[in-house]
Amino acid sequence: MLLLQLLIGLLLISFSHGDSQCPVQIIPRSVVVRYGDNVSADCKTSVLHEGMGWEASEGAVPMTKNQNLITWRVPELTEWDIKPLCYINSKRCNNNQCEIELPVTVFKTPDSVFISTVNHRGPMMEGQQYELQCDVHNVAPVQNLTVKWYKGQTLLKQTNFTDTIETPVNKTITLLIGPDRADDGAEYWCEAELDLGADGPQPHPTNSSKPLSIAVYYKPKHSNSTETIIQDDKVMLDCTVKANPAPMYTWDHLKEKNSSSVLKSSALSPGNYTCTATNTLGRDSKVFIVRDGCPILLSPLDVVVEYGASFSVNCSYSATHQFGLSWDGFDDTVEESEEIFRFVDKVTDWETNLTCYMSSNETQCSQDLPITIYKTPDSVFISTVNHRGPMTEGQQYELQCDVYNVAPVQNLTVKWYKGQTLLHQTNFTDTTETPVNETVTLLIRPDRADDGAQYWCEAELDLGAEGPQPHPTNSSNPLSIAVYYKPKHSNSTETIIQDDKVMLDCTVKANPAPTYTWDHLKEKNSSSVLKSSALSLGNYTCTATNTLGRDSKVFIVKDGCPILLSPLDVVVEYGASFSVNCSYSATHQFGLSWDGFDGTVEESEEIFRFVDKATDWETNLTCYMSSNETQCSQDLPITIYKTPDSVFISTVNHRGPMMEGQQYELQCDVHNVAPVQNLTVKWYKGQTLLHQTNFTDTIKTPVNETVTLLIGPDRADDGAQYWCEAELDLGAEGPQPHPTNSSKPLSIAVYYKPKHSNSTETIIQDDKVMLDCTVKANPAPTYTWDHLKEKNSSSVLKSSALSLGNYTCTATNTLGRDSKVFIVKDSQCPVQIIPRRAVVRYGDNVSAHCKTSVLHEGMGWEASEGRVPMTKNQNLITWRVPELTEWDIKPFCYINYKIGDKDQCQVELPVTVYKTPDSVFISTVNHRGPMMEGQQYELQCDVHNVAPVQNLTVKWYKGQTLLHQTNFTDTIKTPVNKTVTLLIRPDRADDEAQYWCEAELDLGAEGPQPHPTNSSKPLSIAVYFAPKILFCRDWSPLTETSLDSYPLNLYSVEGNPRPDVSWRHKSSSVNSSMPLTRYDSGLYEIIAGNDLNSVSCFMNITVEYAPVFYDSQEKFVVGEDSNITLECYSTGNPEPEMWWSFKNRNISTGRRHINIERATSTNAGVYTCSATNKFGRSDKTFIVEIKGLGYDSPNYILTVVVVVVFISLVLIILLVVLMLKRRKSRGNYEVHSEMQPLRNGDP
């Protein structure tokens, strides 16, 4: 029976190592305190105990036995990494003591936040990239810091930090910007925000920089490239355009030079006038077509037709007298009727032009029919640029979309998609009407979520309201990308309860697939999964590695408790009921009880509990399995939830309509919901999900949560409905579908200013044709007209009631205004030049046709080469030069024809003569050999013999990256030599970089496609730079490892020339090949040096080794009832775990000594002290002998004692006999025994 009790006791001890709940509660559960402020927390218990107290580096509270609530208090907290813990001595704890740590976050707001530009001063150039820097000084803790970038009130980007350092640090964050003209005068600023959770200050503490105002230089750019002007005293040719620096203006085709940006149309002859606006960054031209008017009406007003299809058009007039009508582009028949009809069976000429002429014997006018001929692409193809195979996470790649044979390109939009998400779209401004090929690129930076993603591009032709609906689209095949990324475990540690069915699963997603290694195993194992039952208790580190990196995870293997709960966890609504069953899988009988109810212990294999109403948010249930000697337990995870009382949406600090383009904040208030860590708040606009927010607070009781959303509404959002929804995701055990509560919708009104779809419209004067200025805006706009004789607030005017000229209508509301110019005209010069513009290489042939469909008195070409004499009997004449050698030729076609009071008109053919460079050469200026990092150097690009220089662009590249480009404003048309320089400040990344320059002639849509380019040979540069140690971290090697094994490689220490690496320890040089011993831990310095500089860094090296015991007394011989202390001292790194065993049974854990009080014979024997860490285990034995009656000595000792006593008695008897004999022989003798009786220790 005694043996059975011992076996049961041993089994229970083995079960008692599972975790149990410590019976103390800390209020609050965590603390957030500003550095230097006061802080306090209470620790309370409801159980009997033998003492409780607070341990802390500041504010420690000594152990007390007569209180159940003690307070930790620090009046001025000045320690950053304080970790107070409340401990209690109670039989409810493993090893009779347990403790709970109070998480303390000590914070400090920044001393200052400062914004600046990096390596730049003065105005920025449109289209170039610049770097802004935000410096945040002296802030803690950095892992709670968010740095936000703003432009005006618009949030651009935010950066969080993962550093776990708790003391104040300085942080520098950069932002790349590519400003455009809209950013001139924009203000950038950055803000440092500390988000310290629900326990931290609300709202979050923020510090902002002063705003940084930037000036942007940008070249001129007209809103449209042509404008038709009806000649009138009040109508102007307005070339004014916005640019920075302010532009200068030049006019072509004027008799005299004029630098004004505005000309009077009445002072000019009918014809084309080209105005060029120029500043230091570039130039832009606009063609003004000066005409008079005509009463012809076309129906439809314009035509959109697919190449090869048919269309029809009707021509009529609004005049009161009879005229003849005819169509140019068909026969020359003149019909004496009020309208003529034409049908085109098949459109196959891209230059198809239709003009309706109205004529009598004395005069003629005409109206062109705008015709848009379109063709959908033959194919759309997506590919990667300069890359094949898998992409690497975090790196940048370029995708290319090729659209083949599409027209017209100015109506083309190329859209990029990832899956079904629109990423970007590109429009085109080329005016060429014939089919072209277009190539568009997209920069991407894929991450692991993009592995297997499909990118595709789509070509869409938006041909306006008259074009096909929906817009014609052609899509590429999808491009599926593979992304390589390094392993990353979801958590760095995991506790495993040892069991046959429980595995250590290190499997992690990575590409390429990772290999696995395990530390602290006796044998190598490359599997990602291990059985916990095959391992000893302890820590096991698994490292997953692929070609991109590695990541480790620590598995903590513990023993378990054979309790089984059903269900394993409970999800219950507040106030509802639940039940749970507790049983065990052991073979012997134990007692079971529930903590959280009465203390009854039931001797059965299972116990059942029913909770009628869950109304305590802190409900905890623990099932205990116990005998007289030991106990283990299992907690039941309980989630009590409550859906919100209400969800309410509102605007923050705003009422009434919103303004287009401004930013507003919406607020969603969720009232009385629990638990908040399972809450998701979702934002919707209509049925579209905009954003969602999760929460990390671990508070269990109901809370109120407020979530905000920034919106920037536009005109399309007028009347849109926003709403928010609170969703509780309680896992697989929770209710399905997830409980949700939604707010009522918030309908918003958006005010926006008027905006016309185009800024000009040409109107042919007619009774039926209106000047319609109506435009959508909120509030509704009012209308004013310039150049009218009387005021008129209508949005529509009859063209027949107006004189010829320009009429400007302005629509205005409280937010702004927008103007539109209506050009009312009647006729034009009745000749057409084909092509409209000629681009020709110097020395090549060139030709152009001039045609008319009217009766005339002569027409011809005037030109310095290829002049065509006037002829009266032809309607088409050709200007032709077989070998053009004049740089500034200006041919024009003239016709003698009665137009009003004029007898002749003319149209000039713009001719551009070009020549590609003879050579393009790159060099360094005043320097040879390697460059030094951080110093400035000048590169030079020489372009020889090129024309015209105003169409030349010189581009600078580093590798395939465009760095800069230069345009020219010179108007000289003959060949010139151009020298362009580029300042560079190379860094270490530029070592062996290749720079090159390229000369490109952009001759417009009529010029050669692609643009002619000449490139220099690449210039490879060498950059010398000082050493930099990239890898400098604390290291924990094993004994016998040398410093040469420190994980440095070719990429860990940078420098050119290659640096030498050495080590120092305790101010002395160290031989890096010598093996380390356990006495060599400490602070080490690694030094890297080359000819430019030496740098060093310090690291702590902790030499790790298996446990080693110190010498101490190993044998103890004492008497019964004595007190004995066995002391066992061990060292090891990591610090070893200690325990004692006696007669193959653990008797103590974690102690370096044991006390034996009032020793008896049962305490005699061999005691074993064991020490273990992840590198091994060591044992040391102690022998205890007990002297006394109960000493269990061997039989042979007892025999010796009996023999000795017997011999002693025999000797005494013999001595007494001998003395008596002598006395008898000599007289009376008195014998006194020298032996005293044993007193057994009595005095």
Buried (B, 14 or more C-beta within 10 A) or exposed (E): EEEEEEEBBBBBBBBBBBBBBBBBBBEEBBBBBBBEEEBEBBBBBEEEBEBBBBBBEBBEBEBEEEBBEBBBBBEEBEBBEBEBBBBBBBEBBBEEBBBBBBEBBBBBBBEEBBBEBEEEEEBBBBBBEBEBBBBBBBBBBBBBBBBBBBBEEEEBEBBEBEEEEBEBBEBEBEBEBEBEBEBBEBBBBBBBBBBBBBBBEEEEBBBBBEBBEBEBBBBBBBEEEBBBBBBBEBBBBBBBBBBBEEBBBBBBBBEEEEEEBEBBBEEBBBBBBBBBBBBEBBBBBBBBBBBBBBBBBBEEEEBBBBBEEEBEBEBBBBBEEEBBBBBBBEEEEBBEEEEBEBEBEEBEEBEBBBBBBBBEEEEBBBBBBBBBBBBBBEEBBBEBEEEEEBBBBEEEBBBBBBBBBBBBBBBBBBBBBBEEEEBEBBEBEBBBBBBBBBEBEBEBEBEBEBBEBBBBBBBBBEBEEBBEEEEBBBBBEBBEBBBBBBBBBEEEEBEBBBBEEBBBBBBBBBBEEBBBBBEBBEEEEEEBEBBBEEBEEBBBBBBBBBEBBBBBBBBBBBBBBBBBBEEEEBBBBBEEEBEBEBBBEBEEEBBBBBBBEEEEBBEEEEBEBEBEEBEEBEBEBBBBBBBEBBBBBBBBEBBBBBBBEEBBBEBEEEEEBBBBBBBBEBBBBBBBBBBBBBBBBBBBBEEEEBBBBEBEBEBBEBBEBBBEBEBEBEBEBBEBBBBBBBBBBBEEBBEEEEBBBBBEBBEBBBBBBBEBEEEBBBBBBBBEBBBBBBBBBBEEBBBBBEBBEEEEEEBEBEBBEBBBBBBBBBBBBEBBBBBBBBBBBBBBBBBBBBEBBBBBBBEEEBBBBBBBBBBBEBBBBBBEBBEBEBEEEBBEBBBEBEEBEBBEBBBBBBBBBBBEEEEBBBBBBBBBBBBBBEEBBBEBEEEEEBBEBEEEBEBBBBBBEBBBBBBBBBBBBBEEEEBBBBBBBEEEBEBBEBEBEBEBEBEBEBBEBBBBBBBBBEBBBBBEEEEBBBBBEBBEBEBBBBBBBEBBEEBEBBBEBEBEBBEBEEEBBBBBEEBEBBBBBEEEEBEBEEEBEBEBBEEBBBBBBBEBEBBBBEBEBBBBBBBEBEEEEEEBEBEBEBEBEBEBBBEBBBEBBBBBBBEEEBBBEEBBBBEBEEBBBEBBBEBBBBBBBBBEBBEBEBEBBBBBEEBEEEEEEEEEEEEEEEEEEEEEEEEEEEEEEEEEEEEEEEEEEEEEEEEEEEE
